[in-house]
Structure formats: structure tokens, C-alpha cells
Amino acid sequence: MTSGGAVRIALVAGTLGQGGAEKQLVYMARALRECGATVRVYSLTRGEHYETVLIDAGVAPVWIGRSAAPPLRVMALAIALRRFRPHIVQSAHFYTNLYVRLAAPMVGAIGIGAARNDVVHEVLYNGRWGRWLLRAPAALIVNSFAAKRNTAAYGLSADTVHVLPNVIDLAAFDALAGTAPPRAAGELIVAGVGTWIPPKRFDRFLRVLAAARSRGAPVRGILIGDGRERAALENQARELGLLPNGVTFAGRRNDIPTLLRAADVLMLTSDHEGFPNVILEAMSASLPVISTAAGDAEAIVEHGVTGFVVPLDAETALTDHLCALAASRALRDAMGRSGRARVESTYAYAGLSSRLLAIYRDIARKV
């Protein structure tokens, strides 16, 4: 990529809001700087959660979203990149693949796209643009092996798709999480975290929670996030008899590590995921995880060891596993310890820079 001096990396973000893709962007920017690379972040939005985090990390984002028109944004990005002269321009979101594909060649840089879900969802969600956004970059970095498998169905060569699993900074997580507060004996808090949109299937979460309670399990849910399905989910919870005492709609929060450490179980009920970041956070908080087999959940969660993974529509199995965990503190503790150990050994922040630079070198050899 370069015969001398620091490699220059430009990361292009569609948003710096509070989400898993944005958190991983921060990790990448930090890791690359720590290994001596020069890093700049370019964002279509400003004034969001991770902007402050990036500034604190010494990577103040450059705002390129003054115009709402994509062609003008592409030109703004190209002008900004020309001043920086990056070797690599990497997208942080699927829809910013457009900006990277068009702007990177203007400055003689290698453009790398991203997919943060399972690819199928992203292509469908973006309509007629979906396949183009997937195929336009010369190379793609995805965060799950499920996504890489799915790219084959759209005609991508496996050599152009690189898997970089999510990581977590355990020291920072522990500092934010603190210690679990005391609560009423026998009560089991089941957390669900994510944007309240159809692919996350929080309707399934509520049905499973209600079914477990109907069997006598002393469980109470907490849903952390927000989204366009809020009213529908609240109505469903009311119809299922979960309000006011069976579930709390906590809304969007900045203290998710603290809330997870105060919970007993994470339950993920999605139809579509890439690498679910919240599973890493839950395992870091020593929680057992119950999950549908969305994205790489089966690879991250060791079934029967760190939690349970079931087929997408297996609500009865989800309920069975939730009741089993509610009935056994020993099982919850054992799975929680195993999950924490798995994060420490496999998904810790250390080593991210070397893995990312290895991917860059591989891509540079092929383009």
C-alpha cells in the first residue's frame, strides 16, 4: 500500500448514531491509530453519539453532509479526500458503499465496501440499489461468515469478501458497567436490545416472555432501544398482559453495559443479523444468551455452553430455554462465566489492528 511512511486510512460513515456498526467504526479508528496509521473519519451526519467518542479518541470526524443530494455529497467527500490523500477508503455502512465506490478512484485510493447485516436484508432493504451497492466496491469487508456465504448467491467471488468479526473493549465495558445492583429474590430480568424494527422481531420477544410467564417462570422483560414499531409493540404487550409489570420499554439509553449487568439473560429474537454486537456485550456482562439462528449467532453462542440457539421460528424452544434458565441460578452462572471467557479468548479488542491491516494488504495485492 505504501513504500514509506504511515498508511493513510479514510473511514466513511453514514451516521455516527448509537449502534453496533458505529461502535465498531470507533474501534477500527482507534486500533489503526494505535498501530501508527493516520486515520480520518468522514460522516454524512453530525452531532450524534459517537462523534464525541471519536473526538476524545483524537479522530475528529469531518462532516460531508451539507447537501442532501448524493452527487454533491460524493463531490464533497472527494474534495476532502484529495486533501488527505488516503491509501484506503473504507465504508462503514452498506449505503455508503456508493460514496466510496465513486470517490475513491478520484483520489487514486483503494475503495472497500461494507456489509454489517447478513447481506440478504441489506440488498432487500435498499431496493433497486441493493445489488449495485453490494457489487460496486472492488472488495467488501463483512462482520459475519453468514454474510460472506450469502454474497455467493449474488455472484460475488469469495476472494473479494473478507470477514472481520466484531470485537469489544472489555476494560471500557467493565468501567461503564460497574457492579450489578441488588434486586428482589427470584426475579429474572430478560433483556432485549436493538432498534425496534420488523427484522429484529421484538414481537417474538414479547410472545416468548408472555409464554414463559404463563408457565410460572418469574421473568420480567426490559426492551432497550427505540424505533418505528414502538406503538405496535406497546399495544402487543398490553394485549399479552405484560403491562404494567411484565415488561419495561426503556427507550434509547447510553448506559447499556449497566443495564445488561443488571439483567440475568439476553434474548435475541431477530430474523436478520450479521454479527450481533449485543451478544458480545451480554457475554461480556456474564449473561447467558438465548438467540435465534440469525447471522453468526450459532458461531458466537456455544449452544448448551454459553447459551442456546434455536431456529428462527422456534418460539416454543425459546420459551423452553428461558424457563430452564429461570429455574436454575447455577445454569445461568455457569453459562455466564463461559460466555465471558469466550469473549476474552476470541473477541477482545487486542489484535484488531493486525487483522484489519492484513485484510488491507490482501485486498491491495488483488486490486
Secondary structure, DSSP 8 states (H G I E B T S, - for coil): --SSS--EEEEEES--SSSHHHHHHHHHHHHHHHTT-EEEEEES--SSHHHHHHHHTT---EE--SSSSHHHHHHHHHHHHHHH--SEEEESSSTTHHHHHHHGGGGT-EEEEEE-S-SHHHHHHTGGGHHHHHHSSSEEEES-HHHHHHHGGGT--GGGEEE----B-HHHHHHHH-------TT-EEEEEES--SGGG-HHHHHHHHHHHHHTT--EEEEEE---TTHHHHHHHHHHTT-TTTTEEEEES-S-HHHHHHT-SEEEE--S--SS-HHHHHHHHTT--EEEES-TTHHHHS-BTTTEEEE-TT-HHHHHHHHHHHHH-HHHHHHHHHHHHHHHHHHSBSTTHHHHHHHHHHHHHHH-
